[in-house]
């Protein structure tokens, strides 16, 4: 499978809203137990930092949020609702605590493996159409928390640029605080 080089840490060292939009079209790649799976990022949400009531940074640096405060281009993986993993790309400077949640992918590589990992998905487009679903399909767990996204088992690569005409910006979903902030980017086919 051919896609661009891994995005450098400088790519992430910006406002999470800018990074969230720029990640549309990039490729998230996972290699777990020698098995490669990947997908094109089609939905993201920005979490702005300690002043954002929906961001985990408001709780400060804890064992759970340790890597959220890491250097830009670090994976922040956390468990939610006692059943799902979610993967984020840490943004801004080391110690700040902001990130972009990867909400959905278009499956690209290792689709057969994704189907085995997500047997309840009826169609391929349902394999990665949510943050917990994409983590299950790509085998992402706490083991990848703190991974550098430029090399190793979890990487994000440059992909095809998504034109503004194919992007919708909406409020974030699935949260109760600052739920009306327009910080969700979705690639739509018109």
Secondary structure, DSSP 8 states (H G I E B T S, - for coil): -----B--HHHHSS-HHHHHHHHTT-EEEEEETTEEEEEEEEEEEEE--TT-TTSGGGG-S-TTTGGGGS-TTBEEEEEETTTEEEEEEEESSTTS-EEEEEEEEEEEE-HHHHHHHTTT-SSGGGSSSSHHHHHHHHT--GGGTT-BTTSSSEEEE------GGGEEEE---S-SSSTTS--EEEE---
